[in-house]
Amino acid sequence: MAIPRKKFVAGNWKMNMTSSEVSPYLEVFRLETEGINNVDIAIIPPFTALAKASEILGGTQKIRLGAQNMSPEVKGAYTGEISATMLRDLFIRYVLVGHSERRRLFGETDELVHRKVVTALASELRPILCVGETLEERQAGQEKAILEAQLSGALTGLTTDQLEEIVIAYEPVWAIGTGLTATPAQAQEAHHFIRDYLATDSGLEIAAKTRILYGGSVTADNARELLFQPDIDGALVGGASLDPRSFAEIVAAAVPTE
Ligand code: PEP
């Protein structure tokens, strides 16, 4: 029997928005999403805005909070780092791990990504594991090999219970912040490949339960077609999540139609 997967839409603010911008944003966003209850929603502000967002949302179930990054270490002499415990202290539920900007600009390897996944899970944070190929890799026909390497690097050795906590985001690097969205068919093909990988590696139940989000220039205009492909369970939205109305429109596009 197919396991229904609730749609999940998360907004990654990246290095934008100050703490004082959180309240006006949330005021509009909460109003615009008031009637929507059947989509999981998360916002992922920068670290400095998390405390404010947490104070306003007060641990509500409706809008969850995520962090954009986290140290693989638990505590200690790691100047400038933020630990999983610090995030839990602010009622943060999710953490992005392996975002392509961190892989590309900050040299994060699959091995580091794996350590972050393990540390997050040990603190009951749910990792949103980002995977995706560059344009050169796609043009060379290597996208599936890249996805497989990133998935196996990050997920190796995890138990079934741990795997159940993970959300995967397929984010083709060439589509992030470029305005070039993967076509629904291209995205579906990659998502299907990821689900097949999970089935082979971790079993059919994990494959059926795991939510796989699409990320890469999602907007209110293209969201619906992407979100209703069979293996696409939501969206990780960057640029378009900075405007509360646009982001609310994307959340609305995820509402199932029956
Ligand atoms: C992202 O940063 O995860 C992302 C998908 O960005 P954008 O929506 O701006 O392409």
Boltz pocket constraint, residues with backbone or C-beta under 6 A from the ligand:
constraints:
  - pocket:
      binder: B
      contacts: [[A, 12], [A, 14], [A, 171], [A, 175], [A, 176], [A, 177], [A, 178], [A, 179], [A, 215], [A, 216], [A, 217], [A, 218], [A, 236], [A, 237], [A, 238], [A, 239], [A, 240]]
      max_distance: 6.0
